[in-house]
Amino acid sequence: MAVEDEGLRVFQSVKIKIGEAKNLPSYPGPSKMRDCYCTVNLDQEEVFRTKIVEKSLCPFYGEDFYCEIPRSFRHLSFYIFDRDVFRRDSIIGKVAIQKEDLQKYHNRDTWFQLQHVDADSEVQGKVHLELRLSEVITDTGVVCHKLATRIVECQGLPIVNGQCDPYATVTLAGPFRSEAKKTKVKRKTNNPQFDEVFYFEVTRPCSYSKKSHFDFEEEDVDKLEIRVDLWNASNLKFGDEFLGELRIPLKVLRQSSSYEAWYFLQPRDNGSKSLKPDDLGSLRLNVVYTEDHVFSSDYYRPLRDLLLKSADVEPVSASAAHILGEVCREKQEAAVPLVRLFLHYGRVVPFISAIASGEVTRTQDPNTIFRGNSLASKCIDETMKLAGMHYLHVTLKPAIEEICQSHKPCEIDPVKLKDGENLENNMENLRQYVDRVFHAITESGVSCPTVMCDIFFSLRDAAAKRFQDDPDVRYTAVSSFIFLRFFAPAILSPNLFQLTPHHTDPQTSRTLTLISKTVQTLGSLSKSKSASFKESYMATFYEFFNEQKYADAVKNFLDLISSSGRRDPKSVEQPILLKEGFMIKRAQGRKRFGMKNFKKRWFRLTNHEFTYHKSKGDQPLYSISIENILAVEKLEEESFKMKNMFQVIQPERALYIQANNCVEAKDWIDILTKVSQCNQKRLTVYHPSAYLGGHWLCCRASSDSAPGCSPCTSGLPANIQLDIDGDRETERIYSLFNSYMSKLEKMQEACGSKSVYDGPEQEEYSTFVIDDPQETYKTLKQVIAGVGALEQEHAQYKRDKFKKTRYGSQEHPIGDKSFQNYIRQQSETSTHSI
């Protein structure tokens, strides 16, 4: 979800690997162990939670999380909780990384010390404040200086223990005085509109004759300050909870008698006196935060056109896309935006065919075909992830769920057998599981996405032409992807492919490892299967599968998914589970006298229907056919004083739903919109607020069937080629080229060196693949020119924004460190003042 910024769209995303915690403080009980889990939070809003690791002070999580960030934030935080069966889970400590510091830790494993959590460490939100100093003449002719302090509003206050009932205290403080006043409490909102004014006398009254002009005593004012404290009105016996404060010296009124600004709330001056960091342990994280600033499409045309014609360049190593793979430190960096861009424009098959053909030409041994981490391999991996995820779920999820639930022992290593386990029984259990998974895969060929089949056909064709004496190479070229890099990794780590919500337990993980090894070997069609295993027990187990029927099944499957012109003969599309999970829904009023209360329900979306159930696995309580979803839109928070709400609009009524957090809400809205995008009766207008008290809150229309008052947001197109932002991907590619500019220039030098001196390569140039120095040089020149033009546009945009931006505005409140850094950078390159 992009944030609009004066014609520029800003996208934020984060990819996180939560590794492990170590040296957590022991539990003050006999066992000393803890049952811990870790949460990921945007400021204090939880967007992800790991599984619970029981009875450990050094829990290993090994979980990955990716999300698009749909709102602004100041901190990316990680909390370690200790589960408590009888009371609320207790927080052991947290890691909070400021947004502007995320680049320091970009894509590298880092140990962070856990910090103590208290009210001061949890401060968030901002306050809009106005100050006005004026002269007041009393009835007796005495002049007083009065300070009017207006608390306008607050935004983004923290929610404490599930509620936020804020109020503010306003104090005029100095060396010899402290005068405090208090606003009303605003119930059930973390964005309170106070709009209250408080008056303070700031100078000693003096006769009008003595002071005929506006003046006041400098020493008094210099030592005075306005302090605003935000509190949460609590019903608990422990008293109200501190939410944050700000302090403003009255010196800000020296230049003018009025002053208005937004401020970020701060912790108390005496706050954060916590334990030593070492007392709480540490957490290993890998964080990749990306922020893309995307212009309109015309800006990217030269670079985009250069990239899209890569499939037609001879040789392909001289193309812009191939050059990106050559200069990036890791091929994966280049593969992700390239595949998405080519998918968007329907050019992914010719592009991958071209680079794969180039790799096959350079391969000497048919046994090593596509085994390296080349650009072609990474691009095919990425295409399978994007185009094949539903296929993977339909094929493997039922079998994986059965394995996780039945939990049969499958250890076949005699050394690792537990007491009471029987080796033969375990082998039989494992054989049944392998058979179940193997048949699910080899009978799924007809469901393999067309784009994957077209790529496999080109791989098979290129390999067969290059190694004409090897009859099996047409199979191994395809199996090295579909088995080795698609199905086997998903079986091994199902959580990484959303087949399970978290890491499986150690026993199930071991079972899946053994299944993955066996299926991988079955799919490889190697000549000596038993010799493929280092472990003797695996070779013994594999004797079960030495029958010819297994090899025949693999070949038939590979033939089917790599055949030219293959089409799905199934005319009836099978239901595919797209998303499921608990959310809270409001009763729709289907019963005439029923209460319209809120209830927690299990929601399930397939490509056929959207249903909710009392619990997972129960029969549906209500079903909405996809054809009857007329729109899916956000619901304004003011409707029910609840955040993260959206509405699924049907012909007769709207279903109001609250997601768990902003990321979940965005995911549900996106996928519901996508799956219903082609409905013929989709609405063009809707009501952004609810129908309550006999009228719509947004437009006050009294009829519950009144047409909407706001235009519907344009949804996501319904196919994968268009479910990608081409301009965003081109911006990503520009950023990569720009960050590796020195390598592009080095590659230009290498082209010149090759053209002039056609002998042994210099060592510094040997890492580049350059088949045609002149063509490659020509493309490099165009790439550098295109990147330079975009760099100038970004620089001009920053200069223009710098002129218009005011520190203390709602967008950049006082206390915004990222903006302070921005000012410092711009001041070095610009003479403009704010």
N, C-alpha and C positions, 0 to 999 in steps of 0.2 A: 504494500500500500504506500503510494507516494504522497509526500507532503508538498503542496504547491508553494512555491516561493518566487513570486514575481516572474512567472513564465518558466522558471526552472523547477523541475521535479526532483525531490530529494528522497532517495530510497535508503533505508537502513536495514541491515541484517546482521545476525551474529551466529557463529558456529562455535560450539563449546564442547570440549572433551573434559569431563569430570573424572579425574584419575583416582586418587585415593587420599585419605586423610591419615595422619600419623600422630602418635603421642597425645591423643585426646586425654583430658583429665579423667582419672578413674572414678567410677561411681562410688558414692560413700556407703556402700553396703558390703555384705560378705563376698559377693561374686566379683565386684569391682568392674565388671564388663558393662558395656552399653549396647543398645540397639539403635543405631544411628542411620539417618538419611540426610540427604543434601537437597536444598531447593535452589532454584535460579530465580532471581527477582529483578524486575525493572523498577528501580527505586525500592519500594516495599511490596509491589504487586507480584505475587508468585506466578510464574509462567511455566515452571517445570519442576518435577520432583523425582528423585531417584528411588530405586527400591530401598527397603530397609535391610541393612547388613547387621545381623544379630550377633551379640556376644563378642564384640571386638572393640579395641581402642585404636586400631589401625585399619579401619574399614576400607576395602577396595571396591570402588563403584564401576569404573570402566564404562561409563555411559556417555553417549553423544547426544547433543541437542542442537537443532537448527531452527531458527525462526526469522521471519520478516518482522521488523519492529514497527508497529503502526502508530507510534506517538513519540513525542520528545521525552527524554529521560536525562537524569543527571548521574546516576550511579547504576552500574551492573553489580548486583550483590549476590552472594552465595552464603546461605545459612546452614549450619550443621545443627540438626535437632536430635534430641534423645527421646525416643518413643516412651510414653508413660501410659500404661494400660488404664490406670484409674483417674489420672488427672490430665490437664492439658500438656502436650509435649513441650519439653523445656529446650530453650536455645542454649547450645554450648558456646557458640561464637560465630563470627561472620567474617567474610572478606568482602570489602566494598571497593570497587575500582571506579574512579571517576571517569566519565565519558572521554574527557580529553587525554586521559592517561592510557586508554586501551591500546593505542598504537605501540606503546613501549613494550607490550607483551605479545605483540602480533605473532600468532602461529608458532609459539615456542612453549615448551613445557616449563612451567614456573611454579615454585613452591611459595605459597603465601601464608604468612602467619595469621592465625585466627585472632580477631579482635573482640574485645568485650562488647556486649550489646546492652545499652541502657537508653533512657529517653533522649539523651543528647546525641548519641550515635545514630538515632533513628529520625532525626529532623529532616523534613522535606516540605516543599511547597513554597508559595510566594504570596506577598501582600502588596496591595495597592493602597498608597498612603498619600494624603495631601496635607500640607502645612500652610497656614496663612497667619502673618503677623500684622496686626492693625492697631490703630490708636482709637481708644474709646474715651469720650469726654463725659464725665459724670455730671449729675445735676448741680454739684457744687463747683463746677469748673475745673475739676481735677482730671489730669490726663493719665490714663492707664494704657499699657501695652498688653493686648490680649493675644494669646496664641490659640488659634483654632486648629485642632487636629482631627482630620476626617479619616476614619477607617472605611475605605470604600468596599473592598472585597478581598477574599483569599482564594487561591486555586491550588489544587493538588495536595491538600493536607493529608497526613497519614491516617489510615483507618486502624484504630487501636481495638484489639479484641473484637473485631467484627463490627465496630460502630464508630461513628464520628459525630459528636455533638459539640461543635467548637464555640468558644467565646474568646474575646480578646480583652486584656487589661492594658490600659494606656497610662504611662507614668511619666510625669515631668520630674526629672531627678537632677540634683546638683549637690554641691558640698554640704549645704545647710537645709536642704528641703527634699521632700519626696512626696509627691501628690499623685494618687492613683485613681483611675476611673475604669469602669467596666462596661462592656457591651452586653446586649442580650445574648442568650444562648440560641444558636441556630441548630435545630434538630435534624438528624439523619442527612447530613451533607458534608462532603469534604471540599466543597466549593462555595462557602458561605458568602452571601451578599449582606454585609452589615450596614453600610451607608449611614454610619452614626458619627456625629460631630461632638467633640469635647473641647471645652474652653479652659485655658489656664492663664493666670496672670504671670507675666515673665519679668517685669521690672517694677521697682518700687513706685508707688504713685507719686507724682510731683506736680507742682502748680503749672497751669497752662502758660502763665507769664514767663516762667523760667525756661520752658522748652516749647518754643513756637514752631520748631521744625522736627521732622521725624528723626529721632536719634535715640539710642539707648546705650546703656553702660556695657562696654565691650567685655569687661571682666566677668560680669554676671552671665552674659550669653555664652561666652567662650566655655564656661564651665557647666552649662546646662545641656541636657540631652533629653530627647523623647525616647522612651523605651516601650516597645510593644511586645507583649508576651501572648502567645496563643496557647489555649488550654482545651483539653477535652473534658467536658462535664461528665464525670463518672458517677454511676450509682453505687460503686463499690466502696467499701469502708476505708480503702487505702487513700482516698482523696482523688482530686482531679489530676489527669496526666499532662505533663508538659509536652507541647508540640513544637516549640521553637520560639525564637525571639529575634528582634532587630533593634539596634540602637542608632539613633540619628542625632549627631550634635547640632545644636541650633545655629552653628556657624554657617550651615547651608543657606541661611536666610540673609547673609550679609549682602549678597548682590541684588536680591529681590525680596519683596515682602511675601511672595508666595512660592511654593515649591511642591512639585508632584512627581512621584516616581514609583516604580515597582521594585521590590526588594525580595531576594531569596531569604527565607528564614535561616537563622544560624543557631548552633548549639550555644548553651550558656557559657560565659567566660570561664566559670569554674567547673564546667562539665568535662566529661571524658577522662576523669581520674580513675583509670581502670587498672585491672591487673596487668602484670607484665605480659607482653604478647606470648612469650615462650610458655606461659602457664596453660595455654589453651590448645596447643598443638598447631598443626599446619595442614594445608590443603593444596594438592597438586592440580593445576588447571592448564588447559591450552585454549586460548580465546582468539578467534578471528572475527574482528568487527569490521564491517564494510559500509562505507557511506558513499553513495553514487549521486552526483549532481548532474542531472540529465537535461540537455537542451531539447528543443523541438527537432523533429526528424531531419529538416533540411541541413542543419549544421553537420550531420554525420554522413551525408550522401557520398562525398569523395572517398572517405575511408571505408564506408560500408560497401560501395561498389567494387573497390579494390579487393576487399576480402571475399565477396561473393563470387568473383570470377576465378577464384583460386583453383577450382576443379578443372578449369579449361586451360590453365597455364601449362606450357611444356618447357622443361620438365616441371613437375609439381613442386619440387624442392625450391624453385624460384618464385613460388607464390607467396602472397602476404600471410596467409594462414600458416603455411609451413614455416615461414621465417619466425612467426610468433612462437611456435613450438621450439625453435632453435635457440632463441634468446632467453626464454623463461627459465628460471632456476629449476622448476619442476614442471614436467609436461602436463600434469593435472591442472596447473594454473591456467594454461592456455586452452586445454580441452573443454573445460566447463563453459566459458562464454562462446567459444567457437561453435560447439555442438548446438547450443541453444539458438544462436544466431542463424545457423544453417537450417535447423529445424523450423524456425519461424518462417523462413522464406522458401521452405520446401526444397532445399538443395543439399540436405545432409547425405543422401545416398550417393550422388555423384562425387561429392567432396571426399567422403570416406573411401569410396572405391578408388579414387585417384591416389590418396596418400597410402592406402593399403597396398595398392599395386606397386607403388614406389618402394615400399618396405620389402615386399616379396622379391622384387628384383635384386635387392641388396642382400637377401638371405642366402647363405651357402648350403645350410644343412636343413632338410625338410623336417627333422625332428625338433628343431628350435623355432619353427615358424610361429610368429606372434607370441613368443614367450617373454620378450623384453618389455620394459615400460616405455614403449615408443609413443609418439604422438598418435599414430593410428590406433594402437591398443587402447590408449586412454580415451580417445574419442569414441571408440566402439563401446567401451565400458560405460561412458557417460550416456550414450544413446540408449543403451539397454536399461539404465536406471530410470531415464525419463519416460521412454516409450513402453518399457516392459514391466513397470511396477504392478499394475493391475493383473497382468498375466502371471507374474510371480505369486501374487497373493491367491489368485484363483487356483493355481497349481499346487502350492505348497502349504497354505495356511491350514486346511483341514488336517493334514498329516502331522504338522508341527504341533497343533493344538492337542491332538490325540496323544502324541508322545509326551507332552508336558503334563497332561492330566492323568494318564495311566501310570506313568512313573515306574515302569518295570526296570529291574536291574539288568544292565547290559554290559557290565565290565567283563572283558575277555582276556585281560592280562592276568595270568595266574598270580603274579606278585601283588597285584592290587585288589584281589578278591577280598570281600569282607567276610566276617564270620557268618556262617549259615548260608552263604551263597553257593550255588552250584554252577560250575563252569558250563556244563552242557545246556542247562536251562537258560543261562545268560546268553549263550550263543544263539539259541533258538529265538529268544526275545529280540535280539539284535537282527537276526536274519529276517524276521517278520517285519520289523521296522524298515529295513533296507528295501525289502520287496515293495512295501507300501509306498515309499518315497520314489523308488525307481519307476514303478508303474505309473505313478501320478505324473512324472516328468515325461516318460516316453509315450504316453497316451495324450499328451497335451499339445502335440504339434499343430493341430488344426486351430488352436487358439493363439498361436504365436503372432504378435503384431506384424502387420505387413511390412512396416519400415525395417524391422529386424530381419525378416525373411529376405528382403531385397538386398540388404547389406551382406547377409550370409551367402547369398547367391554370388555376389561379386567376389567375396573372399574365396569361395570354392573354385570359381572360374579362374581367378588369378593364380592360385596355388597349383591347380591341375595343369595349367599351361607352363608354369615355371619348372615343375618337377614331374615331367611326363612319365618317368620310369617308376614312380611311386604310386601305386593304385590307391593307397589309403590317405594320401595327403589331402584329398578333397574332403575327407571326413575330419581329420585332425585339425585342419585350418578352422573349421566351424566349432568342433568340440572344445577347442582351447578357449573359446569364449563362452559358449552356452553352458558348458559343464564347469570348466575351471574357474571362470570369472563371473558367473551369474548364479547358477543354482548352488554350487558348493559353498561359496561364501555366505549365501543366505541361510543355508542349513547350519553352518558353523556358528554364525552370529545373527540369529533371527531378529534380535532387537534393533540392529542397524538397518533392517529393511522393513521395520514396522510390522513384522510377523508376530512379535510378542512385545508387550509394553516395556519390559525391562530385561536385563540379563537373566538368563535361566539359572536355577540353582546348580551347585557343583555336579551333582549326579546327572541331571538332565544335560548339562553342558558337555560332560564326558560322552554321554550317549550320542549327542548330535555331532561331536567331533569324529567318533567312529563311523557314523553314518556318512558324514561328509567325505571322509577319506575313501570309503568304499565306493560311493557313487561317483566320485571324481575319477577313480581308477577304472570303473566300468565305462565311463564316458570317454576315457582317453584312447581306448582301443589299442593299447600298447601290446606288443607281441608277447612279452613275458609278464603276465599280470602279477604273479606271486612275487617275482623279483622286484616289483615296483615298491614293495614295502620294506622298510628297514627292520621292522619288528617281526619276529618269527610268528607271534600269535596272530598278527594281521594276515600273514601269508597263509596260515592254517585256516583262518576263518574264510578267506577268499576262495578256498576250494569249493565252497557252496555255489559259487557263481561262475564256475568255469564252463558251464554248459553253453552251447552255441546260441541258444535262444536269446541270451542276454546281449551278445554281440549283434545279433540280427535285429533285435529291438532298437538298439542304439543307432544302427545304420539306417533303419527305416525312418526313425525319428529325424535324424540329420538330413536324410534325403528330402523329407517332407518340408522342413523349415528352410531349406536352401534351394527349393525348386523355383525356377523362373515362372512368374505369372500365377503363383499359388494364390488361391482365394479361399476364404472361409466358407465351406459348404453349408454351415449351420445358418439358416435364415433367421431362426429365433435366437435373439441375444439372451444369454444366461444372466441371471441377477449377479451383480458384482457388488460386494460390500465396499463402500467408499469411505465411510467414517462412522464411528460409534463412540458413545461416552455419556456420562451423567451430566445433566444440566437441570436448571430449574425452570418450570413452565407455569404460566398463569392459566387457570381454567378458562375455557373459551366461551362459556355461557351456552353450551349446547343443551343443557337442561334448564328448563324455564325458571325453576326456583333454586337452582344450585348455587352454592357459594363460589365466588370468583377468587379463590385463594391461590397461593403459590405452592407447588409441590415439586420435589426432586424426582426426576424420571430418567430412565435409560433410553437414550435416543439412538436410532439406527438409520443410516442412509444407504440405500442401494441405488443403482441406476434405474430402478423401477418405482421405488416408493420411499417415503420418509415416515418413520413410525416412532412411537414412544411406548415404553413398557414400564411396569412397576419396578422390575429388576432385570438385570441381564439374564437372558435365556427364557424369560416369561413370554406368554402370548402378548401380542400388541394390544394396548388399550385404545389406540387410535392410529389410523393410517391416512396419509395424504399421498395420493398418486402424483408422480412427478408432473404429469400433464396439468394438474390442478394448482401448481405453484405459480402464481401470477407475478410475484416479485419477492425479493428478499432484501430487506433494508435494515439499517440501524434504527433503534428506537431511542428517542431523546431521553436523557437521564431523568429529567424533571417529571416524566410521566408517572413513574412509580418510586422516584428517589432511589433508583437502583442503577448501578453501573453495568457496562458490558451487555446491554440488552439489544436484541434484534427481533424482527418480526417476519414471519413467513405468511404472506398474504394469499388467501384462498378466495374462491368466488363468493362465499357467504360471510367469511369472518377472517380475522388475523390471529395467528398463534403467536403469543408473546413469550420469548425465551430469554433467560439469563445464562450466559456462559460463565465459566469459572474465572476467566481473566481476559485481557484485551487480545492476546495472541490467539486464544481459543475462539473468541468471538469472530475475529477476522477469518480464521480457517473455515469455520462453519459457514459464514456468509459467502466466502469465495466459492466453496465447493457446491453449496446449494444453488448459488447463482449460475455456476458453470453447468450443472447437470440439468437446469431448467431453462437454459438460455434459448433453446429453439422452440419453446412453447409458443403456439400461434397467438394465444390470448394474453401474452405478457402485458402488464400495465406500463404506461408511460409516465403516470403521476401517482403519488401515494401520500399518505398522511404521516409525517415524521413523528407525531406524538400519538398518544392513545385516545380512544373514545371513552371518556369518563364523565359521570355526572350529567349525562344527557347531551354532551357536545364534544367535538374534537378539540383537544387542548391547543392544537397548533393554529387552526383557522377559525375556531369557535362555531363552525357549522353544526347545526342541531341534528341533522339527519345522519344516522349511522351508515347510510349508503351514499353519502355525498362524495363526489369525485375528489381525488387527492388534490392537495394544494402545493406540492413540491414535485419537481421532475425526478423520476427514478434515476439512480446512478447507472451509468453504462456498465454492463456486466462483462464478465470474461467470456470470450468466444469459446465455443463448445469443443473445438478440436485441439489436439496437442500442438499442431504447427503454429496456431495463433495464440495459444495460452502462454505466451512468452512476450516480453517487451523487447523488441528488436533494438530500439534506441538505447535502452539500458545496457544491453549486452555489448553494443558497439562502444559505449562509454567505458565499460569495463576493459575492453580490449585496448582502447586508447590509453587508459590508465596503466595497463601492463606495458605497452610499448614505451610510454613516457618514463616509467620507472626503470626500464632496461635500455634507455637511450644510449648509454656508453657501449653496451653490447652491440646495438645496431651499427654504431659507428665502427666498432672493431670488425664487424662482419663486412662492412664496406671495404675496410683495409684488406681483409682476407680475400675479397673478390679481386681487388686490384693486384694483390700479390700473385694470385693464381693466374690471372690473365697475362701478366708480364713474365713471371718466372714459373714455368710449367715443370717444376721438379718436385723433390720431397717437400712436404708442407712444413712451414714453421710450427713449432710446438703450440704457440698461443692461438693459432688458427685451426688446429686439428680437431677441435670439438665441433666445428660447424660442418653440416652437410651442404656442400656446394657443387652441384653437378654442372651448372652452366653459369660461370662467373658474370658474363655480360647481362644475361636476363635477370639474375639475382640482384646485381648492382642497380639495374633499372628499377626493379620493384622496391628495393631498399630506399632509393631516392624518393619515390612516390610516398612510401610509408612515412618517412621522416618529414616530408612536406605536409602531409595530412595531419600528423600528430602536432606539428608546429602550429598549424592554423587553429586547431582545437585548443591548444595551450594558450594562444593569444585570446581566444574568446573567453576562456575561463578567467584569465587575468583581468580582462576588461570588465567582466561581470563582478568580480571581487572589488574592483576599484569603484564601480558604480554603487554597489551595495554599501561599501564603506562610507561613501558620501551621505547616504540616506539614513544610516543606522544611528539610533540614539541609545546610549547606555542609560539604563533605567527605564526603558520601554518594556511593555509586556513580553515582547519576544526576547529581550536581553536584559533581565532584571539586574540591579546592582548586586554584586556578589557572584556573577556568572564568570567563572574562571576561564572557561573556554573562549568567551568573548574578549576577556582581558588579554589572553594570548593572541587572539586574532588582531586586536588593536595594535599590540606590540609588533606583530609581523607586518601589518599594513603601514605602520608608521615608518618602518625602515625603507619602504618602497614608494611612499606617497607623502606629499606635503599637505594633503587635505586634512582639515580638522573635522571633528565630529560636530 
